[in-house]
Amino acid sequence: MKRFLAIFSLLLWSLAAFSASLTKSHSQGKFSDAEIEATIKAKLANSKIGKDGFQVHVKGQIATWTGSTGVMQHKGAATRMAKAAGAIQVVNNIKVSDQAKAKAAGNLSGTPRRAQVKTD
């Protein structure tokens, strides 16, 4: 019985150590470039920014975006998407149109917006 408990506790300890190392490797960005790129492309296909035709390539766990957009927020969304897919760094070379930049600047200038409060 003593021997069984020793083997059983050793087995539990080994399983816990393996689980901890697996969790640690994934949290430290140990996904392959192919896995990261495939995840980003799958997310891109199912998102609103997918219609912009962005290109993404991953090398050394660094995602590099290229393309152009007419919506200022799509550039930031692409960066967040790559990080969520496991990229440790993102190089965002997406160009934002002058029209989108002017629209965003216009939204920031002028009078402050009021918060919308729903009343019953």
N, C-alpha and C positions, 0 to 999 in steps of 0.2 A: 504494500500500500504506500509506503514511504517513497519507494522508487517511482511508482506511478505518479504521485504528486510532484516529485522533482521533475519528471519528464513533462508532465502537463504544464507546470509553471514555466519551464524552459520554452515550451512551444508557445505559450501565451506571450511571453516576453519577446520571442522572435517575431511573432505576428505583429505585435505592437511596434516594434522597431522598424519592420518593413513598412507598415502603414504610415508611420511618421516620416520615413525617408521619402516615400512616394508623395505624400502631401507636401513636404518641403520642396521637392524638386519641381512640382507643378507651380507652387507659389513663387518660386524664384525664376520663373520663365524658362523652364526646361522643355518646352515644346519645340518640335522640329520646325524648320522654316516652312516645309510643305504643309504641316498641320495648321500653322498660323495662317498661311496664305489661303488655304482651303476654307478655314473658318471665316476669314474676312470676306471672301468671295461669296460664301453662302449667306452671310448676314447682308451683304451688299445687294444680292439678288432679291431679298425680301424686304428691302427698305425703300423709303421715299427717295433717297439720294441715288439709288441704283440707276435711275433714268438719265443721270448726268453723264454716264459713260466713263467714270473714273477708272483708272488703271492702278493696280497695286502690285508691288513685288516685295518679297521678303527675303532678306539675306542677313545672316548673323542675328536673327530675331529682331531685325530692324525693318519696319514696314515703310516703304516709300510710295507715296501717292503722287500721281500725275493726272492732269486733266484740267477742265475749266467748268465754272458754274455761274449761273446768274442769281444764285441765292447765297447770301453771305453765311448763313448758318450751316450750310452743307459742308463747308470746309472743316469746321469744328466737329461736326458729326462724324466725319471720316476719321479724324484723329481719335475720337472716343471709341469708335468702332474697332479700330486696330488695337488699341490698348486692351479693350474688353476681350479681344480674341487671343491675347497672350503676347503681343509685341512688347518688347522691353523699351523700345524707343520708336518714335514716329518722325519721319521726314515728310512734311506735308508741302508738296510743290503744286498744289491745286491753285489755279489762278481764278480770282474772283473778278467778274466783269466790272467795268467802271460804273455802269448803271446800278448794279447791286451795291457798290460802295457808296454811291451818292444817296441811294435810298436809305441805307443804314445810317449814314451821317445825318440825313434829314430827320430820322426818327430820334436821334440823340439831341438835336438842337431844338430850341423853342421852349414852349411851356412844358412843364412836367406832366406826365400822364396821371390821370386819376385812377385810383383803384376802383375796380368795378365791385360793387357790393350788391348782392341779390337781396331784394326786399320782397316780402310776401304780401 
